[in-house]
């Protein structure tokens, strides 16, 4: 999760603070915040460049981090102790990890930001000098960012394990990518990479398979799992623009017309001021014209994105009767809510095009923003012509996070919402970026979201109504034989669904009932964005 935002540089350029160093963002340099103690006593006025940057990270956290109430005084925390490594980013990450592990979740006995991989579950820092403007990671992973920019071959490859043996499946193909242009489909089983057979040993092969699939050119061979039609293709990495809509269709079941949408990420809306969206609007217009009565929204691979897009999708789904009613609120810490986060005066406000905002000749800053609950509460405003929907089933997994969970939570008080799949990631907090040293963008947890009923706090994830850890990779999105879709359809039209054929790994049959998500390993674990970005803010009156 820690490297996803490298692929979202353009999205972050348009976010709340501005970044320098990339002419494509067309921004002026932000003021250097090092040495500005934000009113915090005991902070040295001098130091090395690294020491001052470490100080800045602490000073921002002390005022704006969501759980700032547990951060000790400067002299106790001593941010300069995290300076033993040669790379400043490594030192900053050590400091970030230290303060994100202080607030304990009483429900788990562990930090809210505890995560088994040894990095904060939610907060993140990126070095803009290593971010790739073509949306690829500087590491060996790549994917589509929240602006829809991709720079890879365009597949989501996943290992399905049985012991050390495995099957390598294409679980998604990004629209507009080289793979999509070549006709690659979800459900393809890859048996050879660059002429070398794969599947015998996960431990011995997973790294080189990942490296090969992330290289500039790769040849894959195999067959469609169900049709057995063979393929051999050479795919070349390229830049492309991708829609977040994997697939949409209408399925007739038991007298109902069920609209199905597989949604990859909450990309920025195509028209912010409308608002409208060239990706979602045609789907829901088609649902309306075909008389859709119920919905299945597939978020199994959706790690989040822009809050505004989640809100827009909620307005497409919800019935007209909820217009004007409360949807959700964002809760910042007390320091932010009471207007005492003075250090934000170092962060200029920018518009959606990344340009600094001036009012009456004065440059506005993030300290001019209203962070009160009232100023960050949002209501339904029905969009589109699809109305009267009361039942919606969400397909979810451990990859489902942030803006996806916000969408689900916001609809729950007003609709019959059911979840099918695996327990979600659990990320009810969001952020906007803060720039330090005109080089490092910090995405620390800043606000928590709750729905109109005050419900939220799903830090350990949302548990599905129908629990299954078996994410069937053998069918295209929208095929009723897919395990998760079959279960979802059975919720809406009981007894009317069709189960798919059995799958085997290394000649061993897969038992869906006992299948564990520990048997599913992404080829590039950090290749997908997980987060909730807020870039809309109301100025203080």
C-alpha positions in Angstrom: 0.0 0.0 0.0 2.9 2.3 0.7 3.8 3.0 -2.9 0.4 3.4 -4.5 0.4 7.2 -4.4 3.5 7.4 -6.6 1.1 6.5 -9.4 -1.3 9.2 -8.4 1.0 12.2 -8.8 -1.3 14.1 -11.0 -4.2 13.5 -8.7 -2.2 14.8 -5.8 -1.0 17.8 -7.8 -4.7 18.8 -8.0 -5.3 18.1 -4.4 -5.3 20.5 -1.5 -1.8 21.7 -1.4 0.5 22.4 -4.3 3.8 20.8 -5.3 6.8 22.2 -7.1 9.3 20.7 -9.3 7.0 19.4 -12.1 6.1 21.9 -14.7 3.0 19.9 -15.6 1.4 21.0 -12.4 2.1 24.6 -13.2 2.5 25.7 -9.6 4.7 28.2 -7.8 7.1 27.1 -5.0 5.5 26.6 -1.6 7.1 28.4 1.3 9.7 26.4 3.2 8.0 25.4 6.5 11.2 24.1 8.2 11.8 26.0 11.4 8.2 27.2 11.7 7.2 25.6 15.0 3.4 26.3 14.7 3.4 27.7 18.2 5.0 24.5 19.7 7.6 25.4 22.4 11.1 23.8 22.7 11.7 23.4 19.0 15.3 24.4 18.0 15.5 27.2 15.4 18.5 25.6 13.7 19.7 22.3 12.5 20.7 20.3 9.5 18.3 20.0 6.5 17.2 16.6 7.6 16.7 17.6 11.2 14.5 20.5 10.2 12.5 18.3 7.9 12.0 15.8 10.7 10.9 18.6 12.9 8.3 19.8 10.3 6.8 16.3 10.1 6.3 16.2 13.8 4.9 19.8 14.0 2.3 19.1 11.4 1.3 15.9 13.1 1.0 17.6 16.4 -1.7 19.9 15.0 -3.4 18.1 12.2 -3.0 14.3 12.6 -6.3 12.8 13.4 -5.0 11.1 16.6 -2.8 14.1 17.6 -4.1 13.9 21.2 -1.5 11.1 22.0 1.6 12.8 20.5 3.9 13.8 23.3 5.8 17.1 23.6 8.6 17.8 21.2 11.3 17.1 23.8 9.8 13.7 24.7 9.1 12.5 21.1 12.4 14.0 19.8 11.8 13.7 16.0 15.5 14.2 15.4 16.3 10.8 16.8 15.0 9.4 13.4 18.1 10.4 11.5 20.3 7.4 11.4 19.6 6.4 7.8 21.3 7.9 4.7 18.0 8.6 2.8 15.8 11.4 4.3 12.7 9.6 3.1 13.6 6.5 5.1 14.1 8.7 8.2 10.7 10.3 7.6 9.1 7.0 7.3 10.6 5.8 10.6 9.2 8.9 12.3 5.8 8.5 10.6 5.7 4.9 11.8 6.6 5.9 15.3 3.8 8.4 15.9 1.2 6.4 13.9 1.6 3.5 16.4 0.8 5.6 19.5 -3.1 5.6 19.4 -4.4 2.2 20.5 -7.7 0.9 19.3 -9.4 -0.6 22.4 -11.3 -3.1 20.2 -8.0 -4.8 19.0 -5.4 -3.7 21.6 -3.2 -2.6 18.7 -2.6 0.8 17.1 -5.3 2.1 14.8 -2.6 2.2 12.1 -1.1 -1.2 12.9 -0.5 -3.3 9.8 1.3 -6.6 9.6 3.7 -5.4 6.8 5.4 -3.1 9.3 4.3 0.2 7.9 1.4 2.5 8.9 -2.0 1.1 7.7 -3.2 4.5 6.5 -0.6 7.2 6.5 2.0 7.6 3.8 4.9 9.8 2.5 6.1 10.1 -1.1 9.2 11.8 -2.5 8.1 13.9 -5.5 11.5 13.8 -7.1 11.1 10.0 -7.6 7.4 10.1 -8.7 6.9 9.2 -12.3 4.7 11.7 -14.2 3.5 8.8 -16.4 1.8 7.2 -13.4 4.2 4.3 -12.8 5.9 3.5 -9.6 9.6 3.9 -9.2 9.5 0.3 -7.9 8.6 -2.8 -9.9 4.9 -2.3 -9.6 2.6 -0.2 -11.7 -1.1 0.4 -12.1 -3.7 3.0 -13.0 -3.8 6.0 -10.8 -6.9 7.9 -9.6 -6.7 10.2 -12.6 -7.0 7.2 -14.9 -3.4 7.4 -16.0 -1.7 4.0 -16.6 1.8 3.0 -17.4 2.2 -0.8 -17.6 0.9 -3.7 -19.8 -2.5 -3.4 -18.2 -3.3 -6.6 -16.3 -3.9 -7.5 -12.6 -2.1 -10.8 -12.2 -2.6 -12.9 -9.1 -1.1 -16.1 -7.7 -3.6 -18.7 -6.5 -1.7 -21.1 -4.2 -2.1 -24.7 -3.2 0.9 -25.4 -1.0 3.9 -24.1 -2.9 2.3 -24.8 -6.3 0.2 -22.0 -7.8 -1.9 -20.9 -10.8 -1.2 -17.5 -12.3 -4.5 -15.8 -13.3 -5.4 -12.5 -15.0 -8.0 -11.2 -12.6 -8.6 -7.9 -14.3 -7.7 -6.0 -17.5 -7.5 -2.2 -17.4 -9.6 -0.6 -20.1 -7.5 1.3 -22.7 -4.3 -0.6 -21.8 -2.1 -2.6 -24.2 -3.5 -5.8 -22.7 -7.1 -4.7 -23.4 -6.1 -3.7 -27.0 -4.7 -7.2 -27.5 -7.9 -8.9 -26.3 -6.6 -10.2 -22.9 -9.5 -11.2 -20.6 -10.1 -11.9 -16.9 -10.0 -15.6 -16.5 -6.9 -16.2 -18.6 -4.5 -18.7 -17.0 -0.9 -17.8 -17.6 1.3 -20.9 -17.8 4.5 -19.4 -19.3 6.3 -16.1 -19.0 9.0 -15.2 -21.5 9.1 -18.9 -22.5 9.6 -20.2 -19.0 6.9 -22.4 -17.4 5.3 -21.1 -14.2 3.3 -22.6 -11.4 5.7 -25.1 -9.8 7.0 -23.1 -6.9 5.6 -19.8 -5.6 8.6 -19.3 -3.3 11.1 -19.8 -6.1 9.3 -18.0 -8.8 7.2 -15.1 -7.5 9.9 -12.4 -7.7 11.0 -13.1 -11.2 7.4 -13.4 -12.4 6.7 -10.0 -10.9 9.8 -8.5 -12.4 9.0 -9.9 -15.9 5.4 -8.7 -15.8 6.5 -5.2 -14.8 9.2 -5.0 -17.5 9.0 -3.0 -20.7 8.1 -6.0 -22.7 6.9 -9.5 -21.8 5.6 -12.6 -23.6 2.8 -14.6 -21.9 1.3 -17.9 -22.9 -1.5 -20.0 -21.6 -5.2 -20.5 -22.2 -8.6 -19.2 -21.2 -9.5 -21.3 -18.1 -13.0 -22.2 -19.3 -12.8 -22.3 -23.1 -9.3 -23.7 -23.1 -8.5 -21.5 -26.1 -4.7 -21.0 -26.1 -2.9 -17.7 -26.3 0.7 -16.4 -26.8 1.1 -12.6 -26.7 3.9 -10.1 -26.4 2.8 -7.1 -24.5 4.7 -3.8 -24.3 4.4 -1.3 -21.5 2.8 2.0 -22.6 1.1 5.1 -21.2 -2.7 5.0 -21.5 -5.9 6.5 -20.2 -8.2 4.0 -18.5 -11.9 4.1 -17.5 -12.6 2.9 -13.9 -15.5 0.8 -15.2 -14.4 -2.8 -15.7 -17.8 -3.9 -16.9 -21.5 -3.3 -16.7 -24.5 -5.5 -17.7 -28.1 -6.2 -16.9 -29.0 -9.7 -15.7 -32.6 -11.0 -15.6 -33.5 -13.2 -12.6 -36.9 -14.2 -11.2 -38.7 -11.3 -12.8 -36.1 -8.8 -11.7 -33.7 -6.9 -13.8 -30.4 -6.6 -11.9 -27.9 -4.0 -12.9 -24.3 -5.1 -12.4 -21.3 -2.6 -12.3 -17.7 -3.7 -11.7 -15.9 -0.5 -10.6 -12.1 -0.3 -10.3 -11.4 2.9 -8.5 -13.0 6.3 -7.6 -11.2 8.3 -10.3 -11.7 12.0 -10.5 -15.0 13.0 -12.2 -14.7 14.0 -15.8 -16.6 17.2 -15.0 -16.0 18.5 -11.6 -18.2 21.6 -11.8 -21.3 19.8 -13.2 -20.8 17.4 -11.6 -21.1 14.7 -14.2 -19.0 11.7 -15.3 -18.5 10.3 -18.7 -17.7 6.9 -17.2 -20.6 6.4 -14.8 -23.4 8.4 -16.4 -23.8 6.1 -19.5 -23.9 3.0 -17.3 -26.8 4.3 -15.1 -28.6 5.8 -18.1 -28.5 2.3 -19.6 -29.7 0.8 -16.3 -32.6 3.2 -16.3 -33.7 2.6 -19.9 -33.6 -1.1 -19.3 -35.8 -0.9 -16.3 -33.3 -2.1 -13.7 -35.0 -3.0 -10.4 -32.0 -3.9 -8.2 -28.2 -3.4 -8.2 -25.0 -5.3 -7.7 -21.9 -3.1 -7.4 -18.6 -5.0 -7.6 -15.9 -3.3 -5.5 -13.8 -6.3 -4.9 -10.6 -4.6 -6.2 -11.5 -1.0 -5.4 -9.2 0.5 -2.9 -10.8 4.0 -3.0 -10.0 7.3 -4.5 -11.8 10.7 -4.5 -14.5 11.3 -1.9 -16.3 13.5 -4.4 -16.6 10.5 -6.8 -17.9 8.2 -4.0 -20.5 10.9 -3.3 -21.5 11.2 -6.9 -21.9 7.4 -7.3 -24.1 7.4 -4.1 -26.3 10.0 -5.7 -26.7 7.8 -8.9 -27.6 4.8 -6.8 -29.9 6.3 -4.1 -33.6 6.8 -4.7 -34.9 10.4 -5.4 -36.7 10.3 -2.0 -33.4 10.8 -0.1 -32.4 14.1 -1.9 -31.7 16.7 0.7 -31.1 14.2 3.5 -27.7 13.8 5.2 -25.2 11.5 3.6 -22.0 11.7 5.6 -19.7 14.0 7.6 -16.0 14.3 7.9 -14.6 14.7 11.5 -11.2 16.4 11.9 -9.4 16.6 15.2 -10.4 19.2 17.8 -7.4 21.4 16.9 -8.5 21.5 13.3 -12.2 22.0 14.1 -11.5 25.0 16.4 -9.3 26.7 13.9 -6.1 26.3 15.9 -4.1 24.4 13.3 -2.0 27.6 12.6 0.8 25.6 10.9 -1.5 25.2 7.9 -0.8 28.8 7.0 2.3 27.4 5.3 0.2 25.4 2.9 -1.4 27.5 0.0 -4.8 26.7 -1.3 -5.0 25.7 -4.9 -7.9 25.2 -7.3 -8.7 22.1 -9.3 -6.1 23.1 -11.9 -3.4 23.3 -9.2 -3.2 27.1 -9.3 -2.7 29.1 -6.1 -6.0 30.9 -5.0 -6.0 34.6 -4.2 -8.8 36.6 -2.7 -8.6 40.4 -2.7 -4.9 40.2 -3.5 -4.2 37.9 -0.6 -3.0 34.3 -1.0 -5.3 31.9 0.7 -3.9 29.0 2.7 -5.2 25.8 4.3 -5.5 27.7 7.5 -8.4 29.7 5.9 -10.5 26.5 5.6 -13.5 25.6 7.8 -12.7 22.2 9.4 -15.9 22.1 11.6 -18.3 19.2 11.4 -21.0 21.5 10.0 -18.6 22.8 7.3 -17.8 19.2 6.2 -21.2 17.6 6.2 -22.7 16.5 2.9 -26.3 15.7 1.7 -27.8 13.6 -1.0 -28.6 15.3 -4.3 -30.0 12.7 -6.7 -28.2 12.3 -10.0 -29.3 10.4 -13.2 -32.7 9.0 -14.1 -32.4 5.6 -12.3 -34.7 5.9 -9.3 -36.8 3.7 -7.0 -33.9 1.3 -6.3 -34.2 -0.1 -2.7 -31.9 -3.2 -2.8 -28.2 -3.0 -3.6 -25.6 -5.8 -3.0 -21.9 -4.9 -2.9 -19.3 -7.4 -3.8 -16.3 -6.8 -1.5 -13.0 -8.2 -0.5 -9.9 -7.4 1.6 -9.0 -5.0 -1.2 -12.1 -3.0 -0.8 -11.2 0.2 1.2 -11.7 3.9 1.9 -14.0 5.6 -0.6 -15.6 2.2 -1.4 -16.4 1.7 2.3 -17.7 5.3 2.5 -20.1 4.6 -0.4 -21.5 1.5 1.4 -21.7 3.2 4.8 -23.5 6.3 3.3 -26.2 4.3 1.7 -26.9 1.9 4.6 -29.4 4.2 6.5 -31.6 4.6 3.5 -31.4 1.4 1.4 -31.4 -2.4 1.9 -27.6 -2.8 1.6 -26.0 -6.3 1.7 -22.4 -7.3 1.4 -21.1 -10.4 -0.3 -17.4 -11.6 -0.3 -14.6 -11.2 2.2 -14.1 -8.7 5.1 -13.1 -5.3 3.8 -9.8 -3.5 4.4 -11.2 -1.1 7.1 -10.2 2.5 6.4 -12.8 5.1 7.6 -10.2 7.8 7.5 -9.1 10.1 4.7 -6.5 12.8 4.0 -5.3 15.7 1.8 -1.6 16.1 1.2 0.8 18.3 3.1 4.1 19.4 1.4 7.3 19.6 3.4 10.6 20.9 2.1 9.0 21.4 -1.3 9.8 17.8 -1.9 7.9 15.4 0.4 4.2 15.0 0.3 2.7 13.6 3.5 -0.6 11.8 3.5 -1.4 11.3 7.2 -4.8 10.4 8.5 -6.7 13.6 8.9 -10.4 13.0 9.2 -12.9 10.2 10.0 -16.1 9.7 8.1 -19.5 8.8 9.6 -22.9 8.4 7.9 -26.1 10.2 8.7 -26.8 7.7 11.6 -23.4 8.5 13.1 -22.1 5.1 12.1 -18.4 4.6 11.2 -15.3 3.4 12.9 -15.0 0.2 10.8 -11.3 0.0 11.4 -11.2 -3.8 11.4 -13.3 -3.9 8.2 -16.9 -4.5 7.2 -18.0 -8.1 7.6 -20.1 -9.3 4.7 -23.6 -10.7 5.2 -22.6 -13.6 3.0 -19.0 -14.4 3.8 -16.8 -16.2 1.2 -13.0 -15.9 0.8 -13.0 -17.5 -2.6 -12.6 -14.8 -5.3 -13.2 -16.9 -8.4 -10.7 -15.7 -11.1 -12.0 -17.9 -13.9 -14.9 -15.8 -15.3 -15.2 -12.3 -16.8 -16.8 -9.6 -14.7 -20.6 -9.9 -15.0 -20.7 -13.7 -15.7 -23.4 -15.1 -13.3 -21.2 -18.2 -12.8 -18.6 -16.1 -10.9 -18.7 -17.2 -7.3 -19.2 -13.7 -5.8 -21.7 -12.6 -8.4 -23.6 -15.9 -8.0 -23.9 -15.3 -4.3 -25.0 -11.7 -4.8 -27.7 -12.7 -7.3 -28.9 -15.3 -4.8 -29.4 -12.5 -2.2 -31.6 -10.6 -4.6 -33.3 -13.6 -6.3 -32.9 -16.6 -4.1 -32.5 -20.0 -5.8 -32.1 -18.6 -9.2 -28.3 -18.6 -9.7 -25.9 -20.9 -11.5 -22.6 -22.0 -10.0 -19.5 -22.2 -12.1 -17.3 -25.1 -12.8 -14.7 -26.3 -10.3 -11.2 -24.9 -10.3 -7.9 -26.8 -9.6 -4.4 -25.6 -8.7 -1.6 -27.9 -9.4 -4.1 -30.7 -10.1 -5.6 -30.2 -6.7 -9.3 -29.2 -6.7 -10.3 -25.9 -5.0 -12.8 -26.3 -2.2 -14.7 -23.0 -2.1 -16.0 -23.5 1.4 -12.5 -23.9 2.9 -10.6 -21.6 0.6 -8.6 -19.0 2.5 -7.6 -15.5 1.3 -4.1 -16.4 2.4 -3.9 -18.6 -0.7 -4.3 -15.4 -2.9 -1.2 -13.3 -3.5 -1.0 -10.3 -5.8 2.0 -10.4 -8.1 2.7 -6.7 -7.2 1.4 -6.3 -3.6 1.8 -2.5 -3.7 0.4 -1.9 -7.1 -3.1 -0.6 -6.1 -4.1 2.7 -4.5 -5.7 2.5 -1.1 -7.0 5.8 0.2 -9.6 8.5 0.5 -8.7 11.8 -1.0 -10.6 15.0 -0.1 -9.8 18.1 -2.1 -13.1 20.1 -1.6 -12.9 22.6 1.2 -15.1 25.4 2.4 -13.5 28.6 3.5 -14.1 30.1 6.8 -16.8 32.8 6.8 
